[in-house]
C-alpha cells in the first residue's frame, strides 16, 4: 500500500528537494503519482488576457 503523503511534501515545486534530502522516497512518490485518480473529465477551461490585451466577450454567449 502506498504511503499517504502530506500535500506540501509532494508538491511538484519542492518534491525533488525532499527526495534529495531523503524526506520522500522516489519509488514511493512514483507509486503515489501512479495511484492518483484521473480527474481530467472534471477540469474546467480557463481563459485569460494579459494586461492591455483586449477582451473578447463574444465567446461567452
PDB file with one MODEL, atoms N, CA, C and O in Angstrom:
MODEL        1
ATOM      1  N   UNK A   1       0.849  -1.185   0.000  1.00  0.00           N
ATOM      2  CA  UNK A   1       0.000   0.000   0.000  1.00  0.00           C
ATOM      3  C   UNK A   1       0.885   1.235   0.000  1.00  0.00           C
ATOM      4  O   UNK A   1       1.857   1.317   0.751  1.00  0.00           O
ATOM      5  N   UNK A   2       0.547   2.173  -0.832  1.00  0.00           N
ATOM      6  CA  UNK A   2       1.320   3.401  -0.936  1.00  0.00           C
ATOM      7  C   UNK A   2       1.090   4.291   0.270  1.00  0.00           C
ATOM      8  O   UNK A   2      -0.038   4.463   0.732  1.00  0.00           O
ATOM      9  N   UNK A   3       2.174   4.851   0.767  1.00  0.00           N
ATOM     10  CA  UNK A   3       2.098   5.773   1.889  1.00  0.00           C
ATOM     11  C   UNK A   3       1.310   7.013   1.483  1.00  0.00           C
ATOM     12  O   UNK A   3       1.410   7.476   0.347  1.00  0.00           O
ATOM     13  N   UNK A   4       0.527   7.546   2.418  1.00  0.00           N
ATOM     14  CA  UNK A   4      -0.181   8.788   2.153  1.00  0.00           C
ATOM     15  C   UNK A   4       0.752   9.933   2.497  1.00  0.00           C
ATOM     16  O   UNK A   4       1.250  10.023   3.619  1.00  0.00           O
ATOM     17  N   UNK A   5       0.987  10.808   1.532  1.00  0.00           N
ATOM     18  CA  UNK A   5       1.894  11.927   1.717  1.00  0.00           C
ATOM     19  C   UNK A   5       1.122  13.187   2.058  1.00  0.00           C
ATOM     20  O   UNK A   5      -0.014  13.367   1.620  1.00  0.00           O
ATOM     21  N   UNK A   6       1.741  14.055   2.840  1.00  0.00           N
ATOM     22  CA  UNK A   6       1.210  15.383   3.099  1.00  0.00           C
ATOM     23  C   UNK A   6       1.369  16.173   1.795  1.00  0.00           C
ATOM     24  O   UNK A   6       2.431  16.124   1.175  1.00  0.00           O
ATOM     25  N   UNK A   7       0.339  16.893   1.375  1.00  0.00           N
ATOM     26  CA  UNK A   7       0.384  17.609   0.093  1.00  0.00           C
ATOM     27  C   UNK A   7       1.567  18.552  -0.023  1.00  0.00           C
ATOM     28  O   UNK A   7       2.111  18.706  -1.117  1.00  0.00           O
ATOM     29  N   UNK A   8       1.987  19.192   1.069  1.00  0.00           N
ATOM     30  CA  UNK A   8       3.103  20.134   0.976  1.00  0.00           C
ATOM     31  C   UNK A   8       4.431  19.421   0.702  1.00  0.00           C
ATOM     32  O   UNK A   8       5.369  20.038   0.197  1.00  0.00           O
ATOM     33  N   UNK A   9       4.515  18.140   1.029  1.00  0.00           N
ATOM     34  CA  UNK A   9       5.741  17.377   0.796  1.00  0.00           C
ATOM     35  C   UNK A   9       5.838  16.921  -0.654  1.00  0.00           C
ATOM     36  O   UNK A   9       6.938  16.846  -1.201  1.00  0.00           O
ATOM     37  N   UNK A  10       4.717  16.619  -1.282  1.00  0.00           N
ATOM     38  CA  UNK A  10       4.746  16.103  -2.650  1.00  0.00           C
ATOM     39  C   UNK A  10       4.361  17.158  -3.685  1.00  0.00           C
ATOM     40  O   UNK A  10       4.108  16.828  -4.844  1.00  0.00           O
ATOM     41  N   UNK A  11       4.317  18.403  -3.278  1.00  0.00           N
ATOM     42  CA  UNK A  11       4.075  19.487  -4.230  1.00  0.00           C
ATOM     43  C   UNK A  11       5.176  19.440  -5.276  1.00  0.00           C
ATOM     44  O   UNK A  11       6.356  19.406  -4.926  1.00  0.00           O
ATOM     45  N   UNK A  12       4.814  19.438  -6.547  1.00  0.00           N
ATOM     46  CA  UNK A  12       5.816  19.261  -7.613  1.00  0.00           C
ATOM     47  C   UNK A  12       6.891  20.333  -7.615  1.00  0.00           C
ATOM     48  O   UNK A  12       7.952  20.140  -8.209  1.00  0.00           O
ATOM     49  N   UNK A  13       6.637  21.466  -6.959  1.00  0.00           N
ATOM     50  CA  UNK A  13       7.642  22.532  -6.916  1.00  0.00           C
ATOM     51  C   UNK A  13       8.758  22.233  -5.914  1.00  0.00           C
ATOM     52  O   UNK A  13       9.838  22.814  -6.017  1.00  0.00           O
ATOM     53  N   UNK A  14       8.523  21.335  -4.942  1.00  0.00           N
ATOM     54  CA  UNK A  14       9.529  21.078  -3.905  1.00  0.00           C
ATOM     55  C   UNK A  14       9.890  19.610  -3.728  1.00  0.00           C
ATOM     56  O   UNK A  14      10.819  19.296  -2.985  1.00  0.00           O
ATOM     57  N   UNK A  15       9.181  18.705  -4.390  1.00  0.00           N
ATOM     58  CA  UNK A  15       9.387  17.278  -4.128  1.00  0.00           C
ATOM     59  C   UNK A  15      10.799  16.813  -4.481  1.00  0.00           C
ATOM     60  O   UNK A  15      11.337  15.941  -3.799  1.00  0.00           O
ATOM     61  N   UNK A  16      11.409  17.367  -5.522  1.00  0.00           N
ATOM     62  CA  UNK A  16      12.772  16.944  -5.873  1.00  0.00           C
ATOM     63  C   UNK A  16      13.751  17.249  -4.746  1.00  0.00           C
ATOM     64  O   UNK A  16      14.672  16.474  -4.487  1.00  0.00           O
ATOM     65  N   UNK A  17      13.548  18.377  -4.082  1.00  0.00           N
ATOM     66  CA  UNK A  17      14.400  18.730  -2.943  1.00  0.00           C
ATOM     67  C   UNK A  17      14.210  17.723  -1.808  1.00  0.00           C
ATOM     68  O   UNK A  17      15.183  17.306  -1.180  1.00  0.00           O
ATOM     69  N   UNK A  18      12.966  17.334  -1.546  1.00  0.00           N
ATOM     70  CA  UNK A  18      12.690  16.379  -0.480  1.00  0.00           C
ATOM     71  C   UNK A  18      13.215  14.989  -0.816  1.00  0.00           C
ATOM     72  O   UNK A  18      13.614  14.247   0.081  1.00  0.00           O
ATOM     73  N   UNK A  19      13.221  14.629  -2.090  1.00  0.00           N
ATOM     74  CA  UNK A  19      13.809  13.352  -2.497  1.00  0.00           C
ATOM     75  C   UNK A  19      15.318  13.386  -2.239  1.00  0.00           C
ATOM     76  O   UNK A  19      15.875  12.428  -1.702  1.00  0.00           O
ATOM     77  N   UNK A  20      15.987  14.496  -2.622  1.00  0.00           N
ATOM     78  CA  UNK A  20      17.440  14.622  -2.387  1.00  0.00           C
ATOM     79  C   UNK A  20      17.778  14.552  -0.908  1.00  0.00           C
ATOM     80  O   UNK A  20      18.793  13.971  -0.526  1.00  0.00           O
ATOM     81  N   UNK A  21      16.920  15.151  -0.064  1.00  0.00           N
ATOM     82  CA  UNK A  21      17.176  15.166   1.379  1.00  0.00           C
ATOM     83  C   UNK A  21      16.775  13.858   2.056  1.00  0.00           C
ATOM     84  O   UNK A  21      17.064  13.662   3.236  1.00  0.00           O
ATOM     85  N   UNK A  22      16.111  12.960   1.323  1.00  0.00           N
ATOM     86  CA  UNK A  22      15.696  11.680   1.897  1.00  0.00           C
ATOM     87  C   UNK A  22      14.385  11.750   2.662  1.00  0.00           C
ATOM     88  O   UNK A  22      14.024  10.788   3.339  1.00  0.00           O
ATOM     89  N   UNK A  23      13.666  12.853   2.575  1.00  0.00           N
ATOM     90  CA  UNK A  23      12.380  13.001   3.255  1.00  0.00           C
ATOM     91  C   UNK A  23      11.303  12.203   2.527  1.00  0.00           C
ATOM     92  O   UNK A  23      10.399  11.642   3.147  1.00  0.00           O
ATOM     93  N   UNK A  24      11.415  12.162   1.200  1.00  0.00           N
ATOM     94  CA  UNK A  24      10.471  11.416   0.362  1.00  0.00           C
ATOM     95  C   UNK A  24      11.259  10.387  -0.433  1.00  0.00           C
ATOM     96  O   UNK A  24      12.278  10.712  -1.042  1.00  0.00           O
ATOM     97  N   UNK A  25      10.784   9.136  -0.427  1.00  0.00           N
ATOM     98  CA  UNK A  25      11.408   8.077  -1.211  1.00  0.00           C
ATOM     99  C   UNK A  25      10.909   8.181  -2.651  1.00  0.00           C
ATOM    100  O   UNK A  25       9.704   8.254  -2.891  1.00  0.00           O
ATOM    101  N   UNK A  26      11.834   8.189  -3.606  1.00  0.00           N
ATOM    102  CA  UNK A  26      11.485   8.391  -5.008  1.00  0.00           C
ATOM    103  C   UNK A  26      10.532   7.315  -5.531  1.00  0.00           C
ATOM    104  O   UNK A  26       9.603   7.626  -6.277  1.00  0.00           O
ATOM    105  N   UNK A  27      10.748   6.072  -5.154  1.00  0.00           N
ATOM    106  CA  UNK A  27       9.881   4.978  -5.613  1.00  0.00           C
ATOM    107  C   UNK A  27       8.489   5.089  -5.000  1.00  0.00           C
ATOM    108  O   UNK A  27       7.492   4.838  -5.677  1.00  0.00           O
ATOM    109  N   UNK A  28       8.414   5.463  -3.730  1.00  0.00           N
ATOM    110  CA  UNK A  28       7.105   5.635  -3.094  1.00  0.00           C
ATOM    111  C   UNK A  28       6.361   6.809  -3.721  1.00  0.00           C
ATOM    112  O   UNK A  28       5.144   6.755  -3.897  1.00  0.00           O
ATOM    113  N   UNK A  29       7.093   7.871  -4.057  1.00  0.00           N
ATOM    114  CA  UNK A  29       6.470   9.029  -4.696  1.00  0.00           C
ATOM    115  C   UNK A  29       5.933   8.645  -6.078  1.00  0.00           C
ATOM    116  O   UNK A  29       4.828   9.045  -6.442  1.00  0.00           O
ATOM    117  N   UNK A  30       6.702   7.878  -6.844  1.00  0.00           N
ATOM    118  CA  UNK A  30       6.257   7.432  -8.169  1.00  0.00           C
ATOM    119  C   UNK A  30       5.001   6.562  -8.042  1.00  0.00           C
ATOM    120  O   UNK A  30       4.075   6.687  -8.844  1.00  0.00           O
ATOM    121  N   UNK A  31       4.972   5.689  -7.043  1.00  0.00           N
ATOM    122  CA  UNK A  31       3.789   4.855  -6.823  1.00  0.00           C
ATOM    123  C   UNK A  31       2.594   5.713  -6.414  1.00  0.00           C
ATOM    124  O   UNK A  31       1.463   5.446  -6.820  1.00  0.00           O
ATOM    125  N   UNK A  32       2.851   6.739  -5.614  1.00  0.00           N
ATOM    126  CA  UNK A  32       1.794   7.664  -5.202  1.00  0.00           C
ATOM    127  C   UNK A  32       1.189   8.356  -6.416  1.00  0.00           C
ATOM    128  O   UNK A  32      -0.033   8.450  -6.529  1.00  0.00           O
ATOM    129  N   UNK A  33       2.032   8.843  -7.329  1.00  0.00           N
ATOM    130  CA  UNK A  33       1.538   9.509  -8.536  1.00  0.00           C
ATOM    131  C   UNK A  33       0.731   8.560  -9.409  1.00  0.00           C
ATOM    132  O   UNK A  33      -0.303   8.937  -9.959  1.00  0.00           O
ATOM    133  N   UNK A  34       1.207   7.332  -9.531  1.00  0.00           N
ATOM    134  CA  UNK A  34       0.520   6.345 -10.365  1.00  0.00           C
ATOM    135  C   UNK A  34      -0.854   5.986  -9.789  1.00  0.00           C
ATOM    136  O   UNK A  34      -1.776   5.654 -10.534  1.00  0.00           O
ATOM    137  N   UNK A  35      -0.985   6.053  -8.468  1.00  0.00           N
ATOM    138  CA  UNK A  35      -2.235   5.681  -7.815  1.00  0.00           C
ATOM    139  C   UNK A  35      -3.282   6.795  -7.809  1.00  0.00           C
ATOM    140  O   UNK A  35      -4.438   6.559  -7.459  1.00  0.00           O
ATOM    141  N   UNK A  36      -2.878   8.010  -8.196  1.00  0.00           N
ATOM    142  CA  UNK A  36      -3.832   9.119  -8.203  1.00  0.00           C
ATOM    143  C   UNK A  36      -4.891   8.899  -9.279  1.00  0.00           C
ATOM    144  O   UNK A  36      -4.581   8.422 -10.370  1.00  0.00           O
ATOM    145  N   UNK A  37      -6.138   9.244  -8.973  1.00  0.00           N
ATOM    146  CA  UNK A  37      -7.204   9.060  -9.969  1.00  0.00           C
ATOM    147  C   UNK A  37      -7.100  10.079 -11.098  1.00  0.00           C
ATOM    148  O   UNK A  37      -6.574  11.176 -10.906  1.00  0.00           O
ATOM    149  N   UNK A  38      -7.599   9.715 -12.267  1.00  0.00           N
ATOM    150  CA  UNK A  38      -7.629  10.624 -13.415  1.00  0.00           C
ATOM    151  C   UNK A  38      -8.890  11.477 -13.298  1.00  0.00           C
ATOM    152  O   UNK A  38     -10.001  10.978 -13.478  1.00  0.00           O
ATOM    153  N   UNK A  39      -8.718  12.749 -12.999  1.00  0.00           N
ATOM    154  CA  UNK A  39      -9.847  13.664 -12.830  1.00  0.00           C
ATOM    155  C   UNK A  39      -9.952  14.649 -13.993  1.00  0.00           C
ATOM    156  O   UNK A  39     -10.586  15.697 -13.863  1.00  0.00           O
ATOM    157  N   UNK A  40      -9.340  14.322 -15.118  1.00  0.00           N
ATOM    158  CA  UNK A  40      -9.323  15.246 -16.249  1.00  0.00           C
ATOM    159  C   UNK A  40     -10.720  15.560 -16.772  1.00  0.00           C
ATOM    160  O   UNK A  40     -10.939  16.634 -17.331  1.00  0.00           O
ATOM    161  N   UNK A  41     -11.664  14.644 -16.600  1.00  0.00           N
ATOM    162  CA  UNK A  41     -13.020  14.911 -17.071  1.00  0.00           C
ATOM    163  C   UNK A  41     -13.735  15.954 -16.212  1.00  0.00           C
ATOM    164  O   UNK A  41     -14.801  16.440 -16.591  1.00  0.00           O
ATOM    165  N   UNK A  42     -13.164  16.299 -15.065  1.00  0.00           N
ATOM    166  CA  UNK A  42     -13.752  17.304 -14.187  1.00  0.00           C
ATOM    167  C   UNK A  42     -13.080  18.675 -14.334  1.00  0.00           C
ATOM    168  O   UNK A  42     -13.449  19.629 -13.649  1.00  0.00           O
ATOM    169  N   UNK A  43     -12.110  18.764 -15.215  1.00  0.00           N
ATOM    170  CA  UNK A  43     -11.361  20.016 -15.397  1.00  0.00           C
ATOM    171  C   UNK A  43     -12.204  21.063 -16.115  1.00  0.00           C
ATOM    172  O   UNK A  43     -13.071  20.736 -16.925  1.00  0.00           O
ATOM    173  N   UNK A  44     -11.936  22.309 -15.806  1.00  0.00           N
ATOM    174  CA  UNK A  44     -12.604  23.427 -16.453  1.00  0.00           C
ATOM    175  C   UNK A  44     -11.600  24.197 -17.300  1.00  0.00           C
ATOM    176  O   UNK A  44     -10.424  24.294 -16.948  1.00  0.00           O
ATOM    177  N   UNK A  45     -12.066  24.740 -18.413  1.00  0.00           N
ATOM    178  CA  UNK A  45     -11.213  25.581 -19.243  1.00  0.00           C
ATOM    179  C   UNK A  45     -11.167  26.979 -18.646  1.00  0.00           C
ATOM    180  O   UNK A  45     -12.174  27.495 -18.162  1.00  0.00           O
ATOM    181  N   UNK A  46      -9.997  27.576 -18.688  1.00  0.00           N
ATOM    182  CA  UNK A  46      -9.817  28.930 -18.160  1.00  0.00           C
ATOM    183  C   UNK A  46      -9.162  29.771 -19.240  1.00  0.00           C
ATOM    184  O   UNK A  46      -8.141  29.386 -19.810  1.00  0.00           O
ATOM    185  N   UNK A  47      -9.757  30.918 -19.516  1.00  0.00           N
ATOM    186  CA  UNK A  47      -9.175  31.840 -20.477  1.00  0.00           C
ATOM    187  C   UNK A  47      -8.739  33.085 -19.725  1.00  0.00           C
ATOM    188  O   UNK A  47      -9.392  33.511 -18.773  1.00  0.00           O
ATOM    189  N   UNK A  48      -7.639  33.658 -20.158  1.00  0.00           N
ATOM    190  CA  UNK A  48      -7.149  34.870 -19.511  1.00  0.00           C
ATOM    191  C   UNK A  48      -6.555  35.799 -20.566  1.00  0.00           C
ATOM    192  O   UNK A  48      -6.251  35.388 -21.686  1.00  0.00           O
ATOM    193  N   UNK A  49      -6.400  37.049 -20.179  1.00  0.00           N
ATOM    194  CA  UNK A  49      -5.805  38.040 -21.066  1.00  0.00           C
ATOM    195  C   UNK A  49      -4.724  38.777 -20.299  1.00  0.00           C
ATOM    196  O   UNK A  49      -4.848  39.008 -19.096  1.00  0.00           O
ATOM    197  N   UNK A  50      -3.667  39.143 -21.000  1.00  0.00           N
ATOM    198  CA  UNK A  50      -2.596  39.925 -20.403  1.00  0.00           C
ATOM    199  C   UNK A  50      -3.074  41.362 -20.234  1.00  0.00           C
ATOM    200  O   UNK A  50      -3.993  41.800 -20.926  1.00  0.00           O
ATOM    201  N   UNK A  51      -2.458  42.086 -19.325  1.00  0.00           N
ATOM    202  CA  UNK A  51      -2.800  43.498 -19.145  1.00  0.00           C
ATOM    203  C   UNK A  51      -2.683  44.241 -20.470  1.00  0.00           C
ATOM    204  O   UNK A  51      -1.685  44.118 -21.179  1.00  0.00           O
ATOM    205  N   UNK A  52      -3.719  45.012 -20.792  1.00  0.00           N
ATOM    206  CA  UNK A  52      -3.710  45.803 -22.008  1.00  0.00           C
ATOM    207  C   UNK A  52      -4.231  45.068 -23.221  1.00  0.00           C
ATOM    208  O   UNK A  52      -4.478  45.690 -24.254  1.00  0.00           O
ATOM    209  N   UNK A  53      -4.406  43.746 -23.127  1.00  0.00           N
ATOM    210  CA  UNK A  53      -4.927  42.974 -24.249  1.00  0.00           C
ATOM    211  C   UNK A  53      -6.446  43.092 -24.267  1.00  0.00           C
ATOM    212  O   UNK A  53      -7.084  42.950 -23.224  1.00  0.00           O
ATOM    213  N   UNK A  54      -7.034  43.350 -25.430  1.00  0.00           N
ATOM    214  CA  UNK A  54      -8.494  43.478 -25.465  1.00  0.00           C
ATOM    215  C   UNK A  54      -9.169  42.151 -25.119  1.00  0.00           C
ATOM    216  O   UNK A  54      -8.688  41.080 -25.488  1.00  0.00           O
ATOM    217  N   UNK A  55     -10.277  42.241 -24.416  1.00  0.00           N
ATOM    218  CA  UNK A  55     -11.020  41.048 -24.011  1.00  0.00           C
ATOM    219  C   UNK A  55     -12.133  40.820 -25.012  1.00  0.00           C
ATOM    220  O   UNK A  55     -12.907  41.727 -25.320  1.00  0.00           O
ATOM    221  N   UNK A  56     -12.208  39.586 -25.523  1.00  0.00           N
ATOM    222  CA  UNK A  56     -13.241  39.231 -26.491  1.00  0.00           C
ATOM    223  C   UNK A  56     -14.358  38.499 -25.755  1.00  0.00           C
ATOM    224  O   UNK A  56     -14.234  37.314 -25.445  1.00  0.00           O
ATOM    225  N   UNK A  57     -15.452  39.214 -25.476  1.00  0.00           N
ATOM    226  CA  UNK A  57     -16.587  38.626 -24.767  1.00  0.00           C
ATOM    227  C   UNK A  57     -17.550  37.909 -25.703  1.00  0.00           C
ATOM    228  O   UNK A  57     -18.543  37.357 -25.229  1.00  0.00           O
ATOM    229  N   UNK A  58     -17.306  37.892 -26.999  1.00  0.00           N
ATOM    230  CA  UNK A  58     -18.217  37.272 -27.962  1.00  0.00           C
ATOM    231  C   UNK A  58     -18.337  35.776 -27.737  1.00  0.00           C
ATOM    232  O   UNK A  58     -19.384  35.197 -28.029  1.00  0.00           O
ATOM    233  N   UNK A  59     -17.286  35.129 -27.220  1.00  0.00           N
ATOM    234  CA  UNK A  59     -17.313  33.685 -26.992  1.00  0.00           C
ATOM    235  C   UNK A  59     -18.155  33.297 -25.783  1.00  0.00           C
ATOM    236  O   UNK A  59     -18.491  32.123 -25.628  1.00  0.00           O
ATOM    237  N   UNK A  60     -18.502  34.243 -24.930  1.00  0.00           N
ATOM    238  CA  UNK A  60     -19.243  33.942 -23.708  1.00  0.00           C
ATOM    239  C   UNK A  60     -20.716  33.660 -23.961  1.00  0.00           C
ATOM    240  O   UNK A  60     -21.405  33.141 -23.082  1.00  0.00           O
ATOM    241  N   UNK A  61     -21.199  33.986 -25.127  1.00  0.00           N
ATOM    242  CA  UNK A  61     -22.619  33.835 -25.404  1.00  0.00           C
ATOM    243  C   UNK A  61     -23.004  32.430 -25.717  1.00  0.00           C
ATOM    244  O   UNK A  61     -24.176  32.153 -25.972  1.00  0.00           O
TER     245      UNK A  61
ENDMDL
END
